[in-house]
């Protein structure tokens, strides 16, 4: 191959007949024999650079220590065919460059068709060490790690379909990344690499840049020429490509939802790595039954591997696609990624659902990204995708790649000796995103992993403290309600877990004395230490230098945890849970902590959890179902070593009781606005819609500045309080009183999430015999009129109900109560209700009840909502009798609109907010009966 050395680089144009640099004879080059150079409109090739570029013996580079922008850029290149390949060797001096961009630009507008960036992203979100793609909505998509070593990068552009593929060292990272706009202006584009550096940073190096037309070796068949195999029932018609076994189309209730599937398969071992595409599959055999098709296929790229595709229509009118790989050759890792395009017309008439954070670094609202389902514009039907099985075993749903035009998700990786398989499930939806969420979370396999013990103290758990100092004043105020506290310096975060290690002792003079000391002052505090499944270089495990504890990557290195430890920012590593010795060490260590230190529960943070990691030493992959087994065994350790222990996790992990929703002030503050709240509020709703009965969520990391919304949503959805500020106690008690409320998503017609520009949120819930209507304001106030679906709510039109309406006080406003009374009246229910709106970000709550009773006090606590079914009291109506069940002594209940009631309990006339009635005092816990409506006022 010819070599050209740069002899000088100036700001003016340099004429090149061929731009090729090579820094080493050992570097692998793709064969470019059939890869013609691009034909320029001027019949010549031009490259521009800035004056900082230098020429070494082997490559172009930019020197260190400068504070400026380094770039190279082509003149406008004219494309004969709209398939273009750009490839080059790149070496970054370090992976924390201020900013590094690879751009394909429009020569007229100077806007980027596409941009890949490494480096700094904004004042609140500094991310180093990864290449990221910017999609047309300005969202970041992580591609892969950026390494300070020579890396071969290839970008395949398809200007016809407005997409590109990204490769690193021949590994296909992501496919069908959307370009920002269509190619225009005689098919011209500019290629640019730019580095924005600052002093003290190392430079970067470029070699062997090539730009040419990418010859497409296989063209997809036209729809007219495809012969299809059909699988159908009364609702579903699935058509498959007879030649490739791809999905050709999927219809539900006569509506076309999906077009062609375009799956990807990757094979890798220490010697090679390559991707294969489903479009190259060749069907060799077809086996059909009434609801199932099995296709045997081969793919020339995956030599010696048989591919079996099993399509099946399930009884619940979902469609499963299982892909099985059978190995007849050398061993290696196999990865299966599912990708299915939406039907073109459905795409135009629908929108993506499933939500990521909707506030950018400047506090501005950003577009939502699909997690794997799409709903038509009328919110009446759609389709979603979730992974369902790996090697025949149930797995938790995986995240989906954010794509507007397709459903795309990695299904599994596995070490292929004999065979391996993965299955996706396509879920046609009759309804909106909540129907999809409820389906995903109602599957019996998922419910089973959350079928765990629920200790009684959870029913009166008012707040999580997350101790950092050991202050017990909040717990004293909360008693006899329970609080939980995860004390960080009992264990340094994801560092040295062993109980007798130096880091805990250096943080506190008597680490083992912390728990009994707190318990002596606040006996209702439940205490845990902190852990996760990573370990750092300061840990006892790392010091063992035992490879069995590590996950080993392709190069033989320990797999980096990716998140620095809170202990001195130390480097972390992934724990190898598949090794029995490692698992035994880990379980015994925490059993000792639970039992020996008398902890009440177990807390696990997120880093390291659920990573599906390739281990080249063990020739195995840590599968999702391995993590399920791991958590199940951990739960057994908790139950065997604590009397009434729970499992508290970051996020919602299997076999746990409580899960954090980890947001920062930025998100909470956005919920108290007029125009930046919608996407985040949808995430809150999606979480509530997927809530499993008995599970508790805990929003966290809000500060006083995040008020009022952090308490608004805790109360609205009945979630656990978090801020250990004594003045917030009434709001935490209000949230406890609404704990376990059941969302009735169709209880309010034309709900806010179906509207383009809603000005408020409104939700219907059920608790006991009560219906609760909660509204959160995002406008100038006033009131809203809600249309109720009485059948969904279980209310009888024209029947008598008691309606209590209250507005939440701002927790920062100095009030001693969570709510101010608005009205309490007996009405004949209709299918509309007017709800006064509160200040922005604050809650209005309306309790509709067939029972004329308001709880005033429960034990030592003032009742904040008055609801007659809460953590300490349950009041039910049986004919003319009212039955009161209490779990605490000294309970007071108000019965409105009567002079007296028939009961042996102490009662007296009482005025509740200007409404006459009777107050009943119950001195001891137990069950009591009274007669209502005696001598009406």
Protein Blocks (a to p, Z undefined) as FASTA:
>chain_A
ZZdddfbdcfbdcddfbdcddfbfkbccddfklmccdddfklpacddddfkbccdfkbcc
ddehiacdddddddddddfbfcdcdddddddfbfcbfbdcdddddfklopafbdcdedjf
bjklccehiacdddfkopacdfbdcddbdddddddddfknopacddeehiafbghiacfb
dceehiiacddddddddehiacdddehiacdddddfbdcddfklpccdddddfkbccddd
fknopafbdceehiafbdcdddddddddfkbccdddfklpccfbdcddfkbccdddddfk
lghiacdddddddfkopacdddddddfbdcddddddddddddfklmmmgccehiddfbdf
kopacddddehiacdfkopaccddddfbeghiacddddddddfkbccddfbdcddfkbcc
ddddddddeddfklmmmmmmmcfklmmmmmccddfklmmcfbdfkpaklpaklmmmmpmc
dcddddfklpcchiafbfkbmklmmmpcblmlmmmmmmmmmmmbccdddddfbdcfkbmk
lmnopaklpccdfkopacdehiacfehoiacddddfkbmklmmmmmmmmmmmmmmnopab
dcddfehpapacddfklopacdfklmmmmmmmmmmmmmmmcfbbcdddehjdehiabdcd
dddfklmmmmmcfklmmmmmmmmmmmmmmpcghiacddehiafklpcklmmmmmmnopac
fblcfklmmmmmmmmmmgoiacdfklpghifklpfbdcbdcddddehjbccdddddfbeb
djddddddfklnopaehiacdddddddddfknopabfbdcfbdcdddddfbdcdddddeh
iacdddddfbdcddfbgcjbccfklpabdfkbccddehjbccdddfbehiadddehiabd
cdfbdcddddeehiacdddddfbgcdddddehiaiZZ
